[in-house]
Amino acid sequence: MQSPESLSNDNPEHLASLRQAIDAHMAGQLDAAAAVYEAVLEQDPIQPLALHYFGIYLHQVGRHDEAVEKLMLSCALESEDAGWQNDLGNVLFALGRFDEAEQAYGDALAIAPGDHTIWNNLGAAQLQQGKQEDATQSFLRVVEIDPEFVPALLHLGNIHEAAGDKMQASHYQCRAYVLPPLEGKSKQMLGISFYFLGRLQEAAQAYRAWLEEEPGNPIAAHMLAACSQLDVPERASDRYIEFHFDHYADTFESNLLESLGYRGPRLIGEGLALVAQPARQFEALDIGCGTGLCGPYMAPFAHTITGVDLAGKMLEKARAGGHYAHLEKAEIGDYLSRHPLSCDLVAAADTMIYFGDLGVVFRQVAGALRKDGYFIFTVEAVEPQDTAPSGFCLHASGRYRHSRDYVRQHLKNSGMEVVHDSDQILREEIRQSVAGILFVAKRLG
């Protein structure tokens, strides 16, 4: 309900009593206000102010048809009052008369085109009629005028989510989530949202606050290092990997495959096809196997597949897939060291992204491979904007990136030669392609 900013020149007694009645109305004294409106209208049936606020009263007490009649008349009499047109639209919207509400909001915007709240109301009315494109444009106009108007941001997020565009939906949802007040909001979600929006200093602040609340939390510690670039570890801790992937086990596959266009397992299959025919000839090991997405791609080339991962909940999903003869909950370096010369093939789809220094893990892989065995894996690639003087860096996403030369050198140092390497797109993130490299290496002698 719009409050009158000024009253036109009219009967002074009427205007004085109407001012008091409107104040009473806004204070919840509906019957007292209505009595004044009716008294004024008995003397002047087309007094605009009395008509308008009496119409609002009638709507509030359930006399809707009379309410709309009074409001339409008041708007006709005061045709340049955008607030009154908006009030009419709100009543029509509440009654489910969305096409008429859209018209009223349009009339209001013809008078006040810069009013973001009316644009938001218009978008809501259009949305109720299934006019997604028109509604989207209306909500975009809202955030153009006021970038921090939460209802429009949430509407845009919902529209894109319903259309299956989770990345764009997340953009608007994150913009809404990081707006004050921040008290009571998840520090983890604030960190993720600020990262998603490219606001890394604020992401680091959120993770720092989380770590202060929960000292020793491995996710908070790792992500603080990633976003602040302070005290960066040479690899993700075992506790980080276990906590992170156990938490996301139930939604891991859908997020990767449906939302992010994840290609890692398929690339493992492509790497295999470069060096062998599918004859189920290998004894294979999938390190960092997660939910077992590589299993279907490895199965035609392997008579036995063993999967290793730190996240027990991920292994439960992998077990259900039926491709793995053995599954073990272990840190992959430890497992490799305990099983020398045990396999002909080691696969690692997006596992090396949790290691910065690859020297140790590559030597462990080489030790587990038999002569002429293959190591097929992916890494995220260092980008021109990354700072990686040592050949790798911890990106703000929490994943490590490596340069091609760094990887090739450490493969050579570990007694493996590169059979193939190629630039690839691993996934989509924040509406951008994540660059990676597919490597196929062979153990010498």
Disulfide bonds with the S-S distance in Angstrom:
none
